[in-house]
Amino acid sequence: MLLWDNSLDVCVSGLAIRKGKTMTKLLSQPLKIIGYLLLSIGVLIWVVAGLWGFFLELQIVNKIAGFWGLVIGFTILPITFFVAPFYALIAWGNWIPLVLIYGGGIGGTALYGGGSILIEWADTAKSNFDNGVILSESEQQIQALIGDEDAEWEDQ
């Protein structure tokens, strides 16, 4: 959270400017919150889709091969659980296990990756602000509008 105090010199288009540097720290906290939210939702999707899909696969293999086929598939040939959703689609026309298992994995991975990227961007923005680095062209344009960062600032 940003505290508005006397060290804040100018506010241009919602970006806080201090001594000619864009305060990217303003944007880092919301990005980090959204990143952790996406990351958490991705993990939740993995867990729910994974467990639900696992029980669906158990039912499919049990229906096809019976109890002993389930035991053999579970202990010796785990590839049967990879193939079970495709079998349900081809043999029964039931696409729900395939979408649940593989779609849940892909969707969870996409949300987890997006959240991780946002968290990394937020950390980079915060460290760049703390080290006084100005990265983007828009930040350089704002600095040019304000003037030299080493110039003396007068109270108005």
ChimeraX attribute file (.defattr): number of C-alpha atoms within 10 A of each C-alpha:
attribute: neighborCount
match mode: 1-to-1
recipient: residues
	/A:1	9
	/A:2	10
	/A:3	7
	/A:4	9
	/A:5	7
	/A:6	6
	/A:7	10
	/A:8	13
	/A:9	15
	/A:10	14
	/A:11	12
	/A:12	11
	/A:13	7
	/A:14	8
	/A:15	17
	/A:16	19
	/A:17	20
	/A:18	16
	/A:19	19
	/A:20	23
	/A:21	19
	/A:22	24
	/A:23	24
	/A:24	21
	/A:25	21
	/A:26	18
	/A:27	16
	/A:28	22
	/A:29	18
	/A:30	15
	/A:31	20
	/A:32	20
	/A:33	15
	/A:34	16
	/A:35	24
	/A:36	18
	/A:37	14
	/A:38	22
	/A:39	24
	/A:40	16
	/A:41	17
	/A:42	23
	/A:43	16
	/A:44	15
	/A:45	22
	/A:46	21
	/A:47	15
	/A:48	14
	/A:49	22
	/A:50	17
	/A:51	13
	/A:52	15
	/A:53	22
	/A:54	16
	/A:55	13
	/A:56	20
	/A:57	23
	/A:58	20
	/A:59	15
	/A:60	20
	/A:61	25
	/A:62	16
	/A:63	12
	/A:64	14
	/A:65	13
	/A:66	12
	/A:67	14
	/A:68	11
	/A:69	16
	/A:70	23
	/A:71	15
	/A:72	13
	/A:73	18
	/A:74	15
	/A:75	9
	/A:76	10
	/A:77	13
	/A:78	12
	/A:79	10
	/A:80	19
	/A:81	19
	/A:82	14
	/A:83	13
	/A:84	20
	/A:85	25
	/A:86	17
	/A:87	19
	/A:88	19
	/A:89	15
	/A:90	11
	/A:91	9
	/A:92	9
	/A:93	10
	/A:94	14
	/A:95	14
	/A:96	14
	/A:97	23
	/A:98	21
	/A:99	17
	/A:100	21
	/A:101	22
	/A:102	16
	/A:103	16
	/A:104	21
	/A:105	18
	/A:106	16
	/A:107	17
	/A:108	23
	/A:109	17
	/A:110	15
	/A:111	20
	/A:112	23
	/A:113	16
	/A:114	18
	/A:115	24
	/A:116	18
	/A:117	16
	/A:118	21
	/A:119	23
	/A:120	16
	/A:121	17
	/A:122	23
	/A:123	17
	/A:124	15
	/A:125	23
	/A:126	20
	/A:127	15
	/A:128	16
	/A:129	19
	/A:130	12
	/A:131	9
	/A:132	13
	/A:133	13
	/A:134	18
	/A:135	12
	/A:136	9
	/A:137	9
	/A:138	11
	/A:139	18
	/A:140	15
	/A:141	11
	/A:142	17
	/A:143	19
	/A:144	12
	/A:145	11
	/A:146	16
	/A:147	12
	/A:148	11
	/A:149	13
	/A:150	8
	/A:151	9
	/A:152	8
	/A:153	9
	/A:154	6
	/A:155	5
	/A:156	3
